[in-house]
Amino acid sequence: MKKQLLLSLFCLSALAFSCEEKAESVEEAPAESFRNEVAATEVNIASAERKSFDYLINATGKLEAASEVMAVIEQAGYLIELPIREGQFVNKGKVIARLDDTEAKLALQKANISLRNALAEFESMKLGFGTLFESDDEERKAIVEEQLKAKSGVFLSEVELREAELALARCEVKAPISGRIADLKFREGSLVGASSELCEILGSNGLVLRVKVLESDIGLISTNQKAEIFPVSNTSEAITGRVIGINPRVDDNGLVQVSLALASAKNLLPGMNARAIIRAPQSNSLVVPKDAVVYRSGRPVVFTIVNNESNWNYVEVGKDNGEEVEILDGIEDGSIVITSNNLQLAHQAPVQIVEG
């Protein structure tokens, strides 16, 4: 029994000693051997370089006619003629509505009679100054003539005649600009009041897109700057545009209105939604492909290659145009940066450059 016990203790001791030796051999294995056993990560690369960099400012808005004018009926009356319809094109000066002008014509006749009577009275009063008007005293004659016209009512009658002529002319509503009729508000035969809005005329000289831009970006925009415009009705083809106006006021939301003229208005209508991309060129910027920038704990990181190993670099990023990112600090011009398989890449991990 004792022999069996001693044999068991000996076996346990031998087993413990063997395990201890194995553990020591594992601890003594160099860490470098593990690194050599890890397969190198295949990566694509690019070069960080200084060059001209197009910063893209995105904004959305609505299309408007370059000129939109409201046609107004200036005096009250009945619409006896309305020869227009919505969507119709009219030229500037074309009569687009007529009011009943019976009373206006009577008022004009009355004003003409009143003026003739005043002129007759004026000529009668001049007879009392026959000697003066036969003389060469032009200055004195002008003074007396003006006094007589005032007393006879000629001046007042002339004003009343012009008022009657203007009232008659207002019985016709003319197109203030060339364009298409929109939002026609009355029908033929309607009784309208003075200063009533008849319709809106959308100018035929192109469309304008008005967008809101962040105040932080407004310093990068100037008049005549190029833009690409994508209407919602056709997002696949860009329409060339340019900046024609910048509102000098910032609204309560920190936005500034920018107006863009479209080079083409084919198949587009005022009121349509559109997106604009305004290009703001930045010179001498250090840029890398956007895929080279990854985020670790909320901080931007760019991996460069040093001795076939990845090198972790915290960077400060600037503007982003969707394809390239401006780097303000963290890497040098000419650095070889990793653009693929870098999301889970570690510092000093072996890498293999993939051709192409």
Secondary structure, DSSP 8 states (H G I E B T S, - for coil): -HHHHHHHHHHHHHHHHHHHHHHHHHHTS-HHHHHHHS--EEE-EEE-EEEEEEEEEEEEEEEEES-EEEEEE-S-EEEEE----TT-EE-TT-EEEEE--HHHHHHHHHHHHHHHHHHHHHHHHHGGGHHHHHSS-HHHHHHHHHHHHHHHTHHHHHHHHHHHHHHHHTTEEE-SSSEEEE-----TT-EE-TTEEEEEEEESS-EEEEEEEETTTGGG--TT-EEEEEETT-SSS-EEEEEEEEEEEE-TTSEEEEEEEES--TT--TT-EEEEEEEEEEEEEEEEEGGGEEEETTEEEEEEEETTEEEEEE-EEEEE-SSEEEEEESS-TT-EEE-SS-SS--TT-BEEE---
